[in-house]
């Protein structure tokens, strides 16, 4: 596993998640899109991990799950602290976003240029 790439992708995706949460705290229109936006960010994190890490299939999928789930956990945690979502959403939302990260990891691996794909 490329931990450096995982950390970078997770950090950027977490910033996007927290940015969305803060914007949603002040804008009901943004808050209404929390579920799709959060899962979308996690999906993109999975894609970026798989494409940047240039790992095999297994590590691309695992990295997608970890990046997607970690950034969602931190974003949802911020939303819980702001009182915008119930604490019960932390587990459910993180699981859904981890699956989105898995799908992103698969998509990133499947669409990576062949010269950069290993395994």
PDB file as gemmi writes it, atoms N, CA and C in Angstrom:
CRYST1    1.000    1.000    1.000  90.00  90.00  90.00 P 1                      
ATOM      1  N   UNK A   1       0.837  -1.179   0.000  1.00  0.00           N  
ATOM      2  CA  UNK A   1       0.000   0.000   0.000  1.00  0.00           C  
ATOM      3  C   UNK A   1       0.881   1.240   0.000  1.00  0.00           C  
ATOM      4  N   UNK A   2       0.505   2.203  -0.807  1.00  0.00           N  
ATOM      5  CA  UNK A   2       1.229   3.460  -0.904  1.00  0.00           C  
ATOM      6  C   UNK A   2       0.653   4.411   0.147  1.00  0.00           C  
ATOM      7  N   UNK A   3       1.244   4.382   1.345  1.00  0.00           N  
ATOM      8  CA  UNK A   3       0.692   5.164   2.454  1.00  0.00           C  
ATOM      9  C   UNK A   3       0.834   6.671   2.242  1.00  0.00           C  
ATOM     10  N   UNK A   4       1.858   7.070   1.545  1.00  0.00           N  
ATOM     11  CA  UNK A   4       2.035   8.510   1.290  1.00  0.00           C  
ATOM     12  C   UNK A   4       0.907   9.026   0.394  1.00  0.00           C  
ATOM     13  N   UNK A   5       0.609   8.293  -0.665  1.00  0.00           N  
ATOM     14  CA  UNK A   5      -0.494   8.689  -1.549  1.00  0.00           C  
ATOM     15  C   UNK A   5      -1.819   8.611  -0.812  1.00  0.00           C  
ATOM     16  N   UNK A   6      -1.998   7.571   0.003  1.00  0.00           N  
ATOM     17  CA  UNK A   6      -3.231   7.440   0.781  1.00  0.00           C  
ATOM     18  C   UNK A   6      -3.413   8.647   1.701  1.00  0.00           C  
ATOM     19  N   UNK A   7      -2.359   9.053   2.365  1.00  0.00           N  
ATOM     20  CA  UNK A   7      -2.439  10.204   3.275  1.00  0.00           C  
ATOM     21  C   UNK A   7      -2.768  11.488   2.516  1.00  0.00           C  
ATOM     22  N   UNK A   8      -2.130  11.687   1.374  1.00  0.00           N  
ATOM     23  CA  UNK A   8      -2.385  12.910   0.594  1.00  0.00           C  
ATOM     24  C   UNK A   8      -3.813  12.965   0.080  1.00  0.00           C  
ATOM     25  N   UNK A   9      -4.265  11.860  -0.509  1.00  0.00           N  
ATOM     26  CA  UNK A   9      -5.622  11.817  -1.060  1.00  0.00           C  
ATOM     27  C   UNK A   9      -6.643  11.986   0.063  1.00  0.00           C  
ATOM     28  N   UNK A  10      -6.417  11.319   1.181  1.00  0.00           N  
ATOM     29  CA  UNK A  10      -7.343  11.419   2.310  1.00  0.00           C  
ATOM     30  C   UNK A  10      -7.378  12.839   2.862  1.00  0.00           C  
ATOM     31  N   UNK A  11      -6.242  13.486   2.943  1.00  0.00           N  
ATOM     32  CA  UNK A  11      -6.189  14.865   3.446  1.00  0.00           C  
ATOM     33  C   UNK A  11      -6.979  15.812   2.542  1.00  0.00           C  
ATOM     34  N   UNK A  12      -6.771  15.708   1.241  1.00  0.00           N  
ATOM     35  CA  UNK A  12      -7.487  16.579   0.300  1.00  0.00           C  
ATOM     36  C   UNK A  12      -8.988  16.285   0.341  1.00  0.00           C  
ATOM     37  N   UNK A  13      -9.348  15.011   0.354  1.00  0.00           N  
ATOM     38  CA  UNK A  13     -10.770  14.651   0.393  1.00  0.00           C  
ATOM     39  C   UNK A  13     -11.410  15.078   1.712  1.00  0.00           C  
ATOM     40  N   UNK A  14     -10.667  14.984   2.805  1.00  0.00           N  
ATOM     41  CA  UNK A  14     -11.192  15.445   4.097  1.00  0.00           C  
ATOM     42  C   UNK A  14     -11.432  16.946   4.066  1.00  0.00           C  
ATOM     43  N   UNK A  15     -10.524  17.687   3.472  1.00  0.00           N  
ATOM     44  CA  UNK A  15     -10.719  19.137   3.346  1.00  0.00           C  
ATOM     45  C   UNK A  15     -11.987  19.436   2.547  1.00  0.00           C  
ATOM     46  N   UNK A  16     -12.213  18.663   1.483  1.00  0.00           N  
ATOM     47  CA  UNK A  16     -13.426  18.856   0.685  1.00  0.00           C  
ATOM     48  C   UNK A  16     -14.674  18.506   1.500  1.00  0.00           C  
ATOM     49  N   UNK A  17     -14.616  17.412   2.237  1.00  0.00           N  
ATOM     50  CA  UNK A  17     -15.758  17.011   3.069  1.00  0.00           C  
ATOM     51  C   UNK A  17     -16.060  18.076   4.138  1.00  0.00           C  
ATOM     52  N   UNK A  18     -15.041  18.520   4.828  1.00  0.00           N  
ATOM     53  CA  UNK A  18     -15.247  19.516   5.886  1.00  0.00           C  
ATOM     54  C   UNK A  18     -15.705  20.842   5.283  1.00  0.00           C  
ATOM     55  N   UNK A  19     -15.174  21.201   4.136  1.00  0.00           N  
ATOM     56  CA  UNK A  19     -15.645  22.411   3.454  1.00  0.00           C  
ATOM     57  C   UNK A  19     -17.121  22.324   3.114  1.00  0.00           C  
ATOM     58  N   UNK A  20     -17.548  21.160   2.633  1.00  0.00           N  
ATOM     59  CA  UNK A  20     -18.962  20.960   2.324  1.00  0.00           C  
ATOM     60  C   UNK A  20     -19.800  21.040   3.592  1.00  0.00           C  
ATOM     61  N   UNK A  21     -19.314  20.462   4.675  1.00  0.00           N  
ATOM     62  CA  UNK A  21     -20.051  20.479   5.944  1.00  0.00           C  
ATOM     63  C   UNK A  21     -20.198  21.902   6.467  1.00  0.00           C  
ATOM     64  N   UNK A  22     -19.126  22.668   6.423  1.00  0.00           N  
ATOM     65  CA  UNK A  22     -19.187  24.059   6.906  1.00  0.00           C  
ATOM     66  C   UNK A  22     -20.133  24.879   6.032  1.00  0.00           C  
ATOM     67  N   UNK A  23     -20.039  24.703   4.723  1.00  0.00           N  
ATOM     68  CA  UNK A  23     -20.961  25.410   3.820  1.00  0.00           C  
ATOM     69  C   UNK A  23     -22.399  24.986   4.099  1.00  0.00           C  
ATOM     70  N   UNK A  24     -22.622  23.703   4.335  1.00  0.00           N  
ATOM     71  CA  UNK A  24     -23.961  23.207   4.624  1.00  0.00           C  
ATOM     72  C   UNK A  24     -24.506  23.675   5.951  1.00  0.00           C  
ATOM     73  N   UNK A  25     -23.625  23.987   6.873  1.00  0.00           N  
ATOM     74  CA  UNK A  25     -24.065  24.514   8.170  1.00  0.00           C  
ATOM     75  C   UNK A  25     -24.763  25.870   7.990  1.00  0.00           C  
ATOM     76  N   UNK A  26     -24.335  26.606   6.981  1.00  0.00           N  
ATOM     77  CA  UNK A  26     -24.898  27.930   6.730  1.00  0.00           C  
ATOM     78  C   UNK A  26     -25.863  27.975   5.557  1.00  0.00           C  
ATOM     79  N   UNK A  27     -25.908  26.939   4.751  1.00  0.00           N  
ATOM     80  CA  UNK A  27     -26.759  26.920   3.564  1.00  0.00           C  
ATOM     81  C   UNK A  27     -27.601  25.642   3.519  1.00  0.00           C  
ATOM     82  N   UNK A  28     -28.914  25.765   3.665  1.00  0.00           N  
ATOM     83  CA  UNK A  28     -29.770  24.575   3.597  1.00  0.00           C  
ATOM     84  C   UNK A  28     -29.674  23.850   2.253  1.00  0.00           C  
ATOM     85  N   UNK A  29     -29.431  24.580   1.181  1.00  0.00           N  
ATOM     86  CA  UNK A  29     -29.311  23.946  -0.132  1.00  0.00           C  
ATOM     87  C   UNK A  29     -28.103  23.007  -0.175  1.00  0.00           C  
ATOM     88  N   UNK A  30     -26.994  23.428   0.403  1.00  0.00           N  
ATOM     89  CA  UNK A  30     -25.806  22.574   0.448  1.00  0.00           C  
ATOM     90  C   UNK A  30     -26.050  21.404   1.402  1.00  0.00           C  
ATOM     91  N   UNK A  31     -26.685  21.668   2.530  1.00  0.00           N  
ATOM     92  CA  UNK A  31     -26.973  20.603   3.498  1.00  0.00           C  
ATOM     93  C   UNK A  31     -27.860  19.528   2.891  1.00  0.00           C  
ATOM     94  N   UNK A  32     -28.738  19.909   1.999  1.00  0.00           N  
ATOM     95  CA  UNK A  32     -29.623  18.938   1.353  1.00  0.00           C  
ATOM     96  C   UNK A  32     -28.840  17.979   0.465  1.00  0.00           C  
ATOM     97  N   UNK A  33     -27.662  18.361   0.071  1.00  0.00           N  
ATOM     98  CA  UNK A  33     -26.849  17.522  -0.812  1.00  0.00           C  
ATOM     99  C   UNK A  33     -25.741  16.785  -0.061  1.00  0.00           C  
ATOM    100  N   UNK A  34     -25.799  16.762   1.278  1.00  0.00           N  
ATOM    101  CA  UNK A  34     -24.745  16.123   2.065  1.00  0.00           C  
ATOM    102  C   UNK A  34     -24.497  14.672   1.637  1.00  0.00           C  
ATOM    103  N   UNK A  35     -25.547  13.888   1.491  1.00  0.00           N  
ATOM    104  CA  UNK A  35     -25.373  12.457   1.202  1.00  0.00           C  
ATOM    105  C   UNK A  35     -24.692  12.246  -0.148  1.00  0.00           C  
ATOM    106  N   UNK A  36     -25.248  12.834  -1.187  1.00  0.00           N  
ATOM    107  CA  UNK A  36     -24.660  12.652  -2.519  1.00  0.00           C  
ATOM    108  C   UNK A  36     -23.293  13.318  -2.616  1.00  0.00           C  
ATOM    109  N   UNK A  37     -23.165  14.496  -2.058  1.00  0.00           N  
ATOM    110  CA  UNK A  37     -21.880  15.191  -2.104  1.00  0.00           C  
ATOM    111  C   UNK A  37     -20.799  14.432  -1.360  1.00  0.00           C  
ATOM    112  N   UNK A  38     -21.134  13.946  -0.179  1.00  0.00           N  
ATOM    113  CA  UNK A  38     -20.154  13.208   0.610  1.00  0.00           C  
ATOM    114  C   UNK A  38     -19.723  11.917  -0.051  1.00  0.00           C  
ATOM    115  N   UNK A  39     -20.681  11.185  -0.591  1.00  0.00           N  
ATOM    116  CA  UNK A  39     -20.328   9.942  -1.273  1.00  0.00           C  
ATOM    117  C   UNK A  39     -19.576  10.230  -2.573  1.00  0.00           C  
ATOM    118  N   UNK A  40     -19.922  11.331  -3.225  1.00  0.00           N  
ATOM    119  CA  UNK A  40     -19.202  11.716  -4.440  1.00  0.00           C  
ATOM    120  C   UNK A  40     -17.748  12.044  -4.152  1.00  0.00           C  
ATOM    121  N   UNK A  41     -17.514  12.767  -3.067  1.00  0.00           N  
ATOM    122  CA  UNK A  41     -16.139  13.093  -2.682  1.00  0.00           C  
ATOM    123  C   UNK A  41     -15.370  11.808  -2.371  1.00  0.00           C  
ATOM    124  N   UNK A  42     -16.005  10.885  -1.671  1.00  0.00           N  
ATOM    125  CA  UNK A  42     -15.352   9.610  -1.344  1.00  0.00           C  
ATOM    126  C   UNK A  42     -15.060   8.791  -2.597  1.00  0.00           C  
ATOM    127  N   UNK A  43     -15.975   8.810  -3.551  1.00  0.00           N  
ATOM    128  CA  UNK A  43     -15.771   8.100  -4.808  1.00  0.00           C  
ATOM    129  C   UNK A  43     -14.562   8.672  -5.549  1.00  0.00           C  
ATOM    130  N   UNK A  44     -14.499   9.986  -5.622  1.00  0.00           N  
ATOM    131  CA  UNK A  44     -13.380  10.644  -6.298  1.00  0.00           C  
ATOM    132  C   UNK A  44     -12.063  10.364  -5.561  1.00  0.00           C  
ATOM    133  N   UNK A  45     -12.115  10.311  -4.234  1.00  0.00           N  
ATOM    134  CA  UNK A  45     -10.905   9.970  -3.473  1.00  0.00           C  
ATOM    135  C   UNK A  45     -10.412   8.579  -3.858  1.00  0.00           C  
ATOM    136  N   UNK A  46     -11.328   7.628  -4.012  1.00  0.00           N  
ATOM    137  CA  UNK A  46     -10.945   6.285  -4.429  1.00  0.00           C  
ATOM    138  C   UNK A  46     -10.323   6.269  -5.814  1.00  0.00           C  
ATOM    139  N   UNK A  47     -10.912   7.031  -6.726  1.00  0.00           N  
ATOM    140  CA  UNK A  47     -10.371   7.119  -8.090  1.00  0.00           C  
ATOM    141  C   UNK A  47      -8.945   7.671  -8.048  1.00  0.00           C  
ATOM    142  N   UNK A  48      -8.780   8.769  -7.333  1.00  0.00           N  
ATOM    143  CA  UNK A  48      -7.455   9.392  -7.278  1.00  0.00           C  
ATOM    144  C   UNK A  48      -6.429   8.484  -6.619  1.00  0.00           C  
ATOM    145  N   UNK A  49      -6.826   7.795  -5.544  1.00  0.00           N  
ATOM    146  CA  UNK A  49      -5.869   6.887  -4.911  1.00  0.00           C  
ATOM    147  C   UNK A  49      -5.409   5.823  -5.909  1.00  0.00           C  
ATOM    148  N   UNK A  50      -6.357   5.180  -6.558  1.00  0.00           N  
ATOM    149  CA  UNK A  50      -6.007   4.087  -7.479  1.00  0.00           C  
ATOM    150  C   UNK A  50      -5.129   4.566  -8.630  1.00  0.00           C  
ATOM    151  N   UNK A  51      -5.427   5.736  -9.136  1.00  0.00           N  
ATOM    152  CA  UNK A  51      -4.645   6.234 -10.281  1.00  0.00           C  
ATOM    153  C   UNK A  51      -3.263   6.720  -9.857  1.00  0.00           C  
ATOM    154  N   UNK A  52      -3.162   7.335  -8.695  1.00  0.00           N  
ATOM    155  CA  UNK A  52      -1.870   7.870  -8.257  1.00  0.00           C  
ATOM    156  C   UNK A  52      -0.966   6.805  -7.635  1.00  0.00           C  
ATOM    157  N   UNK A  53      -1.554   5.843  -6.946  1.00  0.00           N  
ATOM    158  CA  UNK A  53      -0.744   4.835  -6.253  1.00  0.00           C  
ATOM    159  C   UNK A  53      -0.143   3.823  -7.212  1.00  0.00           C  
ATOM    160  N   UNK A  54      -0.796   3.625  -8.356  1.00  0.00           N  
ATOM    161  CA  UNK A  54      -0.309   2.660  -9.351  1.00  0.00           C  
ATOM    162  C   UNK A  54      -0.093   1.282  -8.735  1.00  0.00           C  
ATOM    163  N   UNK A  55      -1.036   0.902  -7.898  1.00  0.00           N  
ATOM    164  CA  UNK A  55      -0.949  -0.385  -7.207  1.00  0.00           C  
ATOM    165  C   UNK A  55      -1.737  -1.441  -7.974  1.00  0.00           C  
ATOM    166  N   UNK A  56      -1.669  -2.654  -7.499  1.00  0.00           N  
ATOM    167  CA  UNK A  56      -2.465  -3.727  -8.073  1.00  0.00           C  
ATOM    168  C   UNK A  56      -3.934  -3.568  -7.682  1.00  0.00           C  
ATOM    169  N   UNK A  57      -4.752  -4.499  -8.161  1.00  0.00           N  
ATOM    170  CA  UNK A  57      -6.187  -4.414  -7.909  1.00  0.00           C  
ATOM    171  C   UNK A  57      -6.526  -4.409  -6.420  1.00  0.00           C  
ATOM    172  N   UNK A  58      -5.953  -5.327  -5.677  1.00  0.00           N  
ATOM    173  CA  UNK A  58      -6.311  -5.439  -4.260  1.00  0.00           C  
ATOM    174  C   UNK A  58      -5.990  -4.146  -3.502  1.00  0.00           C  
ATOM    175  N   UNK A  59      -4.801  -3.625  -3.688  1.00  0.00           N  
ATOM    176  CA  UNK A  59      -4.415  -2.413  -2.960  1.00  0.00           C  
ATOM    177  C   UNK A  59      -5.162  -1.180  -3.468  1.00  0.00           C  
ATOM    178  N   UNK A  60      -5.533  -1.167  -4.738  1.00  0.00           N  
ATOM    179  CA  UNK A  60      -6.343  -0.061  -5.254  1.00  0.00           C  
ATOM    180  C   UNK A  60      -7.712  -0.049  -4.584  1.00  0.00           C  
ATOM    181  N   UNK A  61      -8.285  -1.223  -4.415  1.00  0.00           N  
ATOM    182  CA  UNK A  61      -9.590  -1.318  -3.772  1.00  0.00           C  
ATOM    183  C   UNK A  61      -9.501  -0.985  -2.282  1.00  0.00           C  
ATOM    184  N   UNK A  62      -8.505  -1.535  -1.613  1.00  0.00           N  
ATOM    185  CA  UNK A  62      -8.325  -1.251  -0.184  1.00  0.00           C  
ATOM    186  C   UNK A  62      -8.046   0.236   0.034  1.00  0.00           C  
ATOM    187  N   UNK A  63      -7.189   0.809  -0.784  1.00  0.00           N  
ATOM    188  CA  UNK A  63      -6.903   2.239  -0.666  1.00  0.00           C  
ATOM    189  C   UNK A  63      -8.134   3.089  -0.909  1.00  0.00           C  
ATOM    190  N   UNK A  64      -8.961   2.695  -1.878  1.00  0.00           N  
ATOM    191  CA  UNK A  64     -10.213   3.420  -2.131  1.00  0.00           C  
ATOM    192  C   UNK A  64     -11.142   3.371  -0.938  1.00  0.00           C  
ATOM    193  N   UNK A  65     -11.267   2.199  -0.335  1.00  0.00           N  
ATOM    194  CA  UNK A  65     -12.113   2.050   0.861  1.00  0.00           C  
ATOM    195  C   UNK A  65     -11.587   2.932   1.991  1.00  0.00           C  
ATOM    196  N   UNK A  66     -10.288   2.871   2.229  1.00  0.00           N  
ATOM    197  CA  UNK A  66      -9.708   3.638   3.342  1.00  0.00           C  
ATOM    198  C   UNK A  66      -9.811   5.147   3.118  1.00  0.00           C  
ATOM    199  N   UNK A  67      -9.469   5.603   1.930  1.00  0.00           N  
ATOM    200  CA  UNK A  67      -9.541   7.042   1.643  1.00  0.00           C  
ATOM    201  C   UNK A  67     -10.980   7.532   1.710  1.00  0.00           C  
ATOM    202  N   UNK A  68     -11.894   6.793   1.072  1.00  0.00           N  
ATOM    203  CA  UNK A  68     -13.297   7.197   1.063  1.00  0.00           C  
ATOM    204  C   UNK A  68     -13.937   7.159   2.443  1.00  0.00           C  
ATOM    205  N   UNK A  69     -13.631   6.125   3.195  1.00  0.00           N  
ATOM    206  CA  UNK A  69     -14.206   6.001   4.536  1.00  0.00           C  
ATOM    207  C   UNK A  69     -13.622   6.990   5.528  1.00  0.00           C  
ATOM    208  N   UNK A  70     -12.309   7.187   5.484  1.00  0.00           N  
ATOM    209  CA  UNK A  70     -11.668   8.092   6.449  1.00  0.00           C  
ATOM    210  C   UNK A  70     -12.110   9.538   6.259  1.00  0.00           C  
ATOM    211  N   UNK A  71     -12.147   9.995   5.005  1.00  0.00           N  
ATOM    212  CA  UNK A  71     -12.543  11.393   4.794  1.00  0.00           C  
ATOM    213  C   UNK A  71     -14.006  11.592   5.175  1.00  0.00           C  
ATOM    214  N   UNK A  72     -14.840  10.601   4.912  1.00  0.00           N  
ATOM    215  CA  UNK A  72     -16.254  10.710   5.290  1.00  0.00           C  
ATOM    216  C   UNK A  72     -16.414  10.711   6.804  1.00  0.00           C  
ATOM    217  N   UNK A  73     -15.686   9.842   7.487  1.00  0.00           N  
ATOM    218  CA  UNK A  73     -15.765   9.783   8.943  1.00  0.00           C  
ATOM    219  C   UNK A  73     -15.435  11.141   9.555  1.00  0.00           C  
ATOM    220  N   UNK A  74     -14.380  11.758   9.061  1.00  0.00           N  
ATOM    221  CA  UNK A  74     -13.981  13.061   9.605  1.00  0.00           C  
ATOM    222  C   UNK A  74     -14.973  14.161   9.225  1.00  0.00           C  
ATOM    223  N   UNK A  75     -15.473  14.125   7.997  1.00  0.00           N  
ATOM    224  CA  UNK A  75     -16.465  15.115   7.577  1.00  0.00           C  
ATOM    225  C   UNK A  75     -17.770  14.973   8.339  1.00  0.00           C  
ATOM    226  N   UNK A  76     -18.248  13.745   8.477  1.00  0.00           N  
ATOM    227  CA  UNK A  76     -19.489  13.515   9.221  1.00  0.00           C  
ATOM    228  C   UNK A  76     -19.283  13.846  10.696  1.00  0.00           C  
ATOM    229  N   UNK A  77     -18.101  13.530  11.204  1.00  0.00           N  
ATOM    230  CA  UNK A  77     -17.799  13.886  12.595  1.00  0.00           C  
ATOM    231  C   UNK A  77     -17.894  15.385  12.825  1.00  0.00           C  
ATOM    232  N   UNK A  78     -17.389  16.164  11.881  1.00  0.00           N  
ATOM    233  CA  UNK A  78     -17.505  17.628  11.989  1.00  0.00           C  
ATOM    234  C   UNK A  78     -18.970  18.050  11.953  1.00  0.00           C  
ATOM    235  N   UNK A  79     -19.753  17.400  11.114  1.00  0.00           N  
ATOM    236  CA  UNK A  79     -21.171  17.727  11.010  1.00  0.00           C  
ATOM    237  C   UNK A  79     -21.920  17.369  12.292  1.00  0.00           C  
ATOM    238  N   UNK A  80     -21.538  16.269  12.915  1.00  0.00           N  
ATOM    239  CA  UNK A  80     -22.137  15.885  14.204  1.00  0.00           C  
ATOM    240  C   UNK A  80     -21.782  16.931  15.257  1.00  0.00           C  
ATOM    241  N   UNK A  81     -20.513  17.356  15.290  1.00  0.00           N  
ATOM    242  CA  UNK A  81     -20.087  18.370  16.264  1.00  0.00           C  
ATOM    243  C   UNK A  81     -20.817  19.695  16.072  1.00  0.00           C  
ATOM    244  N   UNK A  82     -21.141  20.028  14.822  1.00  0.00           N  
ATOM    245  CA  UNK A  82     -21.888  21.262  14.551  1.00  0.00           C  
ATOM    246  C   UNK A  82     -23.384  21.106  14.842  1.00  0.00           C  
ATOM    247  N   UNK A  83     -23.810  19.882  15.103  1.00  0.00           N  
ATOM    248  CA  UNK A  83     -25.216  19.628  15.413  1.00  0.00           C  
ATOM    249  C   UNK A  83     -26.116  19.545  14.191  1.00  0.00           C  
ATOM    250  N   UNK A  84     -25.532  19.336  13.017  1.00  0.00           N  
ATOM    251  CA  UNK A  84     -26.315  19.310  11.782  1.00  0.00           C  
ATOM    252  C   UNK A  84     -26.859  17.932  11.432  1.00  0.00           C  
ATOM    253  N   UNK A  85     -26.228  16.890  11.928  1.00  0.00           N  
ATOM    254  CA  UNK A  85     -26.701  15.527  11.681  1.00  0.00           C  
ATOM    255  C   UNK A  85     -26.637  14.747  12.995  1.00  0.00           C  
ATOM    256  N   UNK A  86     -27.462  13.710  13.117  1.00  0.00           N  
ATOM    257  CA  UNK A  86     -27.427  12.916  14.355  1.00  0.00           C  
ATOM    258  C   UNK A  86     -26.180  12.033  14.412  1.00  0.00           C  
ATOM    259  N   UNK A  87     -25.708  11.722  15.603  1.00  0.00           N  
ATOM    260  CA  UNK A  87     -24.525  10.871  15.745  1.00  0.00           C  
ATOM    261  C   UNK A  87     -24.678   9.498  15.084  1.00  0.00           C  
ATOM    262  N   UNK A  88     -25.899   9.003  14.986  1.00  0.00           N  
ATOM    263  CA  UNK A  88     -26.116   7.695  14.364  1.00  0.00           C  
ATOM    264  C   UNK A  88     -25.691   7.678  12.897  1.00  0.00           C  
ATOM    265  N   UNK A  89     -25.631   8.839  12.277  1.00  0.00           N  
ATOM    266  CA  UNK A  89     -25.234   8.909  10.874  1.00  0.00           C  
ATOM    267  C   UNK A  89     -23.746   8.627  10.682  1.00  0.00           C  
ATOM    268  N   UNK A  90     -22.982   8.745  11.751  1.00  0.00           N  
ATOM    269  CA  UNK A  90     -21.534   8.556  11.646  1.00  0.00           C  
ATOM    270  C   UNK A  90     -21.191   7.162  11.111  1.00  0.00           C  
ATOM    271  N   UNK A  91     -21.776   6.128  11.660  1.00  0.00           N  
ATOM    272  CA  UNK A  91     -21.475   4.766  11.206  1.00  0.00           C  
ATOM    273  C   UNK A  91     -22.069   4.494   9.824  1.00  0.00           C  
ATOM    274  N   UNK A  92     -23.331   4.832   9.647  1.00  0.00           N  
ATOM    275  CA  UNK A  92     -24.015   4.557   8.386  1.00  0.00           C  
ATOM    276  C   UNK A  92     -23.392   5.342   7.233  1.00  0.00           C  
ATOM    277  N   UNK A  93     -23.150   6.616   7.452  1.00  0.00           N  
ATOM    278  CA  UNK A  93     -22.568   7.462   6.409  1.00  0.00           C  
ATOM    279  C   UNK A  93     -21.154   7.065   6.064  1.00  0.00           C  
ATOM    280  N   UNK A  94     -20.377   6.696   7.070  1.00  0.00           N  
ATOM    281  CA  UNK A  94     -19.004   6.261   6.823  1.00  0.00           C  
ATOM    282  C   UNK A  94     -18.994   4.967   6.008  1.00  0.00           C  
ATOM    283  N   UNK A  95     -19.879   4.041   6.348  1.00  0.00           N  
ATOM    284  CA  UNK A  95     -19.953   2.774   5.605  1.00  0.00           C  
ATOM    285  C   UNK A  95     -20.339   3.018   4.146  1.00  0.00           C  
ATOM    286  N   UNK A  96     -21.339   3.862   3.927  1.00  0.00           N  
ATOM    287  CA  UNK A  96     -21.755   4.165   2.562  1.00  0.00           C  
ATOM    288  C   UNK A  96     -20.650   4.826   1.756  1.00  0.00           C  
ATOM    289  N   UNK A  97     -19.935   5.728   2.388  1.00  0.00           N  
ATOM    290  CA  UNK A  97     -18.847   6.410   1.697  1.00  0.00           C  
ATOM    291  C   UNK A  97     -17.646   5.495   1.472  1.00  0.00           C  
ATOM    292  N   UNK A  98     -17.429   4.539   2.371  1.00  0.00           N  
ATOM    293  CA  UNK A  98     -16.362   3.564   2.155  1.00  0.00           C  
ATOM    294  C   UNK A  98     -16.670   2.714   0.920  1.00  0.00           C  
ATOM    295  N   UNK A  99     -17.946   2.355   0.751  1.00  0.00           N  
ATOM    296  CA  UNK A  99     -18.347   1.609  -0.448  1.00  0.00           C  
ATOM    297  C   UNK A  99     -18.146   2.480  -1.690  1.00  0.00           C  
ATOM    298  N   UNK A 100     -18.488   3.764  -1.589  1.00  0.00           N  
ATOM    299  CA  UNK A 100     -18.256   4.673  -2.720  1.00  0.00           C  
ATOM    300  C   UNK A 100     -16.766   4.758  -3.033  1.00  0.00           C  
ATOM    301  N   UNK A 101     -15.915   4.793  -2.012  1.00  0.00           N  
ATOM    302  CA  UNK A 101     -14.467   4.794  -2.221  1.00  0.00           C  
ATOM    303  C   UNK A 101     -13.990   3.505  -2.878  1.00  0.00           C  
ATOM    304  N   UNK A 102     -14.605   2.390  -2.516  1.00  0.00           N  
ATOM    305  CA  UNK A 102     -14.286   1.102  -3.146  1.00  0.00           C  
ATOM    306  C   UNK A 102     -14.614   1.140  -4.636  1.00  0.00           C  
ATOM    307  N   UNK A 103     -15.783   1.653  -4.951  1.00  0.00           N  
ATOM    308  CA  UNK A 103     -16.191   1.778  -6.356  1.00  0.00           C  
ATOM    309  C   UNK A 103     -15.241   2.714  -7.089  1.00  0.00           C  
ATOM    310  N   UNK A 104     -14.869   3.820  -6.438  1.00  0.00           N  
ATOM    311  CA  UNK A 104     -13.905   4.745  -7.038  1.00  0.00           C  
ATOM    312  C   UNK A 104     -12.551   4.099  -7.260  1.00  0.00           C  
ATOM    313  N   UNK A 105     -12.111   3.284  -6.304  1.00  0.00           N  
ATOM    314  CA  UNK A 105     -10.843   2.578  -6.473  1.00  0.00           C  
ATOM    315  C   UNK A 105     -10.885   1.633  -7.664  1.00  0.00           C  
ATOM    316  N   UNK A 106     -12.011   0.950  -7.826  1.00  0.00           N  
ATOM    317  CA  UNK A 106     -12.160   0.048  -8.976  1.00  0.00           C  
ATOM    318  C   UNK A 106     -12.185   0.833 -10.283  1.00  0.00           C  
ATOM    319  N   UNK A 107     -12.904   1.932 -10.290  1.00  0.00           N  
ATOM    320  CA  UNK A 107     -12.983   2.753 -11.503  1.00  0.00           C  
ATOM    321  C   UNK A 107     -11.623   3.346 -11.846  1.00  0.00           C  
ATOM    322  N   UNK A 108     -10.914   3.814 -10.828  1.00  0.00           N  
ATOM    323  CA  UNK A 108      -9.588   4.378 -11.062  1.00  0.00           C  
ATOM    324  C   UNK A 108      -8.612   3.342 -11.589  1.00  0.00           C  
ATOM    325  N   UNK A 109      -8.666   2.150 -11.038  1.00  0.00           N  
ATOM    326  CA  UNK A 109      -7.779   1.073 -11.501  1.00  0.00           C  
ATOM    327  C   UNK A 109      -8.144   0.654 -12.922  1.00  0.00           C  
ATOM    328  N   UNK A 110      -9.441   0.538 -13.194  1.00  0.00           N  
ATOM    329  CA  UNK A 110      -9.892   0.081 -14.514  1.00  0.00           C  
ATOM    330  C   UNK A 110      -9.595   1.091 -15.614  1.00  0.00           C  
ATOM    331  N   UNK A 111      -9.552   2.361 -15.283  1.00  0.00           N  
ATOM    332  CA  UNK A 111      -9.355   3.398 -16.297  1.00  0.00           C  
ATOM    333  C   UNK A 111      -7.945   3.958 -16.328  1.00  0.00           C  
ATOM    334  N   UNK A 112      -7.073   3.448 -15.475  1.00  0.00           N  
ATOM    335  CA  UNK A 112      -5.689   3.931 -15.454  1.00  0.00           C  
ATOM    336  C   UNK A 112      -4.997   3.549 -16.760  1.00  0.00           C  
ATOM    337  N   UNK A 113      -4.150   4.426 -17.259  1.00  0.00           N  
ATOM    338  CA  UNK A 113      -3.376   4.065 -18.466  1.00  0.00           C  
ATOM    339  C   UNK A 113      -2.589   2.788 -18.212  1.00  0.00           C  
ATOM    340  N   UNK A 114      -2.566   1.917 -19.181  1.00  0.00           N  
ATOM    341  CA  UNK A 114      -1.911   0.616 -19.018  1.00  0.00           C  
ATOM    342  C   UNK A 114      -0.444   0.714 -18.656  1.00  0.00           C  
ATOM    343  N   UNK A 115       0.222   1.787 -19.096  1.00  0.00           N  
ATOM    344  CA  UNK A 115       1.644   1.911 -18.784  1.00  0.00           C  
ATOM    345  C   UNK A 115       1.885   2.191 -17.310  1.00  0.00           C  
ATOM    346  N   UNK A 116       0.844   2.619 -16.578  1.00  0.00           N  
ATOM    347  CA  UNK A 116       1.018   2.926 -15.164  1.00  0.00           C  
ATOM    348  C   UNK A 116       0.393   1.869 -14.270  1.00  0.00           C  
ATOM    349  N   UNK A 117      -0.231   0.864 -14.850  1.00  0.00           N  
ATOM    350  CA  UNK A 117      -0.932  -0.143 -14.067  1.00  0.00           C  
ATOM    351  C   UNK A 117      -0.001  -1.310 -13.784  1.00  0.00           C  
ATOM    352  N   UNK A 118       0.113  -1.645 -12.509  1.00  0.00           N  
ATOM    353  CA  UNK A 118       0.878  -2.824 -12.131  1.00  0.00           C  
ATOM    354  C   UNK A 118      -0.058  -3.811 -11.476  1.00  0.00           C  
ATOM    355  N   UNK A 119       0.241  -5.054 -11.543  1.00  0.00           N  
ATOM    356  CA  UNK A 119      -0.540  -6.079 -10.868  1.00  0.00           C  
ATOM    357  C   UNK A 119      -1.850  -6.411 -11.484  1.00  0.00           C  
TER     358      UNK A 119                                                      
END                                                                             
